[in-house]
Amino acid sequence: MDREISGLSSMATRPILAELSEHIRLAHGLPVRFEAGGGVEIARRVREGAEADLLVLADGALATLEKDGYLLAGTARPLWISQVIAAVPEGSPVPVIGSESDLRAVLRSAKKIAYSTGPSGTALIDLISRLGLADELSDRLVQAPPGVSVGSLLSSGQADLGFQQHSELMALPGVAIVGPLPGDTAISSTFSAGVLASASQPSRALEVLDLLRSDAASRTAQARGMRASGH
């Protein structure tokens, strides 16, 4: 049997990649397995020489690694787009955030606001600054440790409002989804993939990469809270 194709990914794409890896193995005979972690942690591991064939990260992080020579030139491909959504602990009143003023009111009424590491968390902090709430909310912000879901902070009572990628919050126990952020406050991230320069199986990794961009993969991503990038 051929050696397993290995991949590294951020947590946001973990459920999608787990399902697709099984499909690719069964339908195409390509054994593949992804290891997930916090995006910042995965990027650090790549720079420190982690052995893998494929990498799936937020587009900006992947582009930086490509520029610095950690990806095979020309192999980076956009995969899926994910929206950041708001959530509250299960059993709490679910607020309405249909407008920017709604969002502002919800943020101001929250006692503790959980957000993630990586680009979605950075974007949320930037949004709070744009809304003029940075000083007011600074002591209420709780950042989830790398690789830890914001949902776990909600379900454990460490926060009463949280923001993270839809794929990481959907179907979690103890979490109620509020919905995407309204209008111009919406936050989305594109997740892309590429073959690592250190890959031991670059041609087979490219085969897997093509399958991750297939219509079947897009349907799986949609069911898991993301949509195809349009390629």
N, C-alpha and C positions, 0 to 999 in steps of 0.2 A: 504493500500500500504506500502511496506517495506520502511524503512527510507533510504534516499539517502546516497550512499557511497561517501565520500568526499575525495578529493585528493589535494595535493599541487605539483606544478611543476615549473620548470624554464621557462622563456619566449620562449626558443628555441623550446620546444615541445608543446607550447600552441595550435597552429592551428591543429596539428595532434590529440591531446587529445580531443579537442572540437568536431572534426568530429567523432572520435571513441566513445566518450561518447554517442553521439546521436545514433550511430549504436548499441552499446551495450544495450542501453535502449529499442530500438525498436525491435531488433532481439532476445534479450536474457532476457528481462524483468528485467534488473538490472539497477536501476536509479543511475547514477554516475555523479559527477560534479567535475571538477578540477579548482582550483584557481591558477593563474600563477603570478609569480613575478621574480625579479632578483634572480639568483641562490644563491648569498651570502645572500640576504635578507631572502629567504625561509629557508636556513640552520639555520640562526639565529632564525627564528620563531620556528622552530622545537626544537631547544635547549631551547627555552623559554616556551615550553609546548603547542604549537599550537595544536588544536584538529583536527585530520584528520585520515583517514584510510590508504591512500596510499601516497607514495612519489616518484616523478620522478625527478631525477637530473643527472648532469654529474657524471660519474662513480666514479671519485676520491672523490667528495664531499659526494656521497652516501656511499661509503666504509668507510669514516671517521665517519659518523654518525652511521653506523652499528657497527663499532669497539667500539664506545662510548656508545653503548647500546640503541640507539634510534630506531632501527629496530628490528622486531622479527627475531631471529636467523634463518638463512637459507632461508629467503624469498627474498633476493636480487637477481634480474635477469637482465641480459643485455637486452636491447630492440633494440635500433637503433644507427646507426653511422651517424654522420653529418660532412660534410666538411665545413671548413671555406672558404669563397669566397671573392673576391674583387668586389667592385662596385664603380660607380661614379654617379654624378648627371645626371639625364636624360637630353639629349641634349648636353652633353659634348662628346668630342671624346672618344671612348672606346679604351683604350690601349691594346696592345698585351702583355701577360705575359706567353709566351711559354717556357721560360727558367729562370734560376736564374738571369742571367744578365739582362733580360727584367724586372724582378721584382725589381731588385736593381735600375734600371734606373727610373722606375715608382715611386718608393718610393722617390727617390731623387728629382724628378721633382714636387712632390705634395706640395702644400702650407700648407694644413691642412689634417691630417690623422686621421680619426675616428676609434676607436676600442671599444670593449665592456668590461664590467666587467666580472668576472668569468674566467673559464679556457681558453676559446678561446682568450680572451684579453691578459691573462698572456702568452700564447703560442706565440702570435704575438710579444709581447715585447721581449721575449726570442729570437725569430727569428731575429728581428732587431739587437739585440746584436750580434748574431752569424754572421750576415752579415757585422758587423763592422760599423753599421750606427747609433748606439745609441746616440752618442754625436751630430752628425750632425742633427738628426731628433728630438732631445728631445723637442725643443720648438715648434714643429709642431704637436705634438701628442695631440689629443682631446679624452678624455675618455667619452663615453656616460654614463649618470647617471644610476644607477641600475633600470632595468625595462624599459629603454628607448632604442628604436631601433637605431642602427647606421644609418639606412636609413633615419630617421627623421633629422639627422644632415646633411646628403647629400642633401635631398630635400629642406632644409631651407637655404642652402648655408653656413653652418657653417664648412663644410669640403668638399674637392674636391676628396677625396679618402677614402674609408671605407672598413673595414674587419669585418665580422661577420658570424655566422652560416647561411648556405644557406636557411634554413627554415624561418629565420627571415628577410631575405632581398628579397626573391622572391616575385614577384607580388606586390611590394610596389609602390605606385604612386610616381613619381619624382625620381625613382632610375633605373639605367641601370646596369645590371649584367655584370661584366668582365669575371669572371670564377674562378675556383679553383686555388690554388697556385701550381706552377710547381715542379715536381720531389721531391727532398729531402726537399724542403721548405713547402710541403703540411702539413696542420694542420687539424686533425680530432678529434672529441670528441665522445666518447661512452656515450649514455644516458641509465641509468638503473633505475629500479624501485624496491620498496620493501614495505612491510607492516609495518607501524609504530607500535612500541611497545605499544603505547597508544591507538591503534585502538579499537573502540567499536564494529566493525564488522569484525574481522580478517578473518574468513572463507569466507565471501562474498567478501572481498577485494582480497583474493587469487584467487577467481573465475575471478574477473575483470583483475587481473594481468595476468592470463593465456590467457585471450582473447586479451590482449595487445600484446601478443607474437604470435598470430595466423597469418596464411597466409593472411587473409583479412586485418589485421592490418598492415602487412608488405607492402601490396600494397598501403594502404593509406599513410604510411610513405614515400614511394618512390615518390608518387605524390606530397608530401609536402617537398621534398628536402632531405630526409634521406633514409637510406637503413637498412635492417634488420642486426642485429649484427652477425647472423649466429647461435646464441643460442648455 
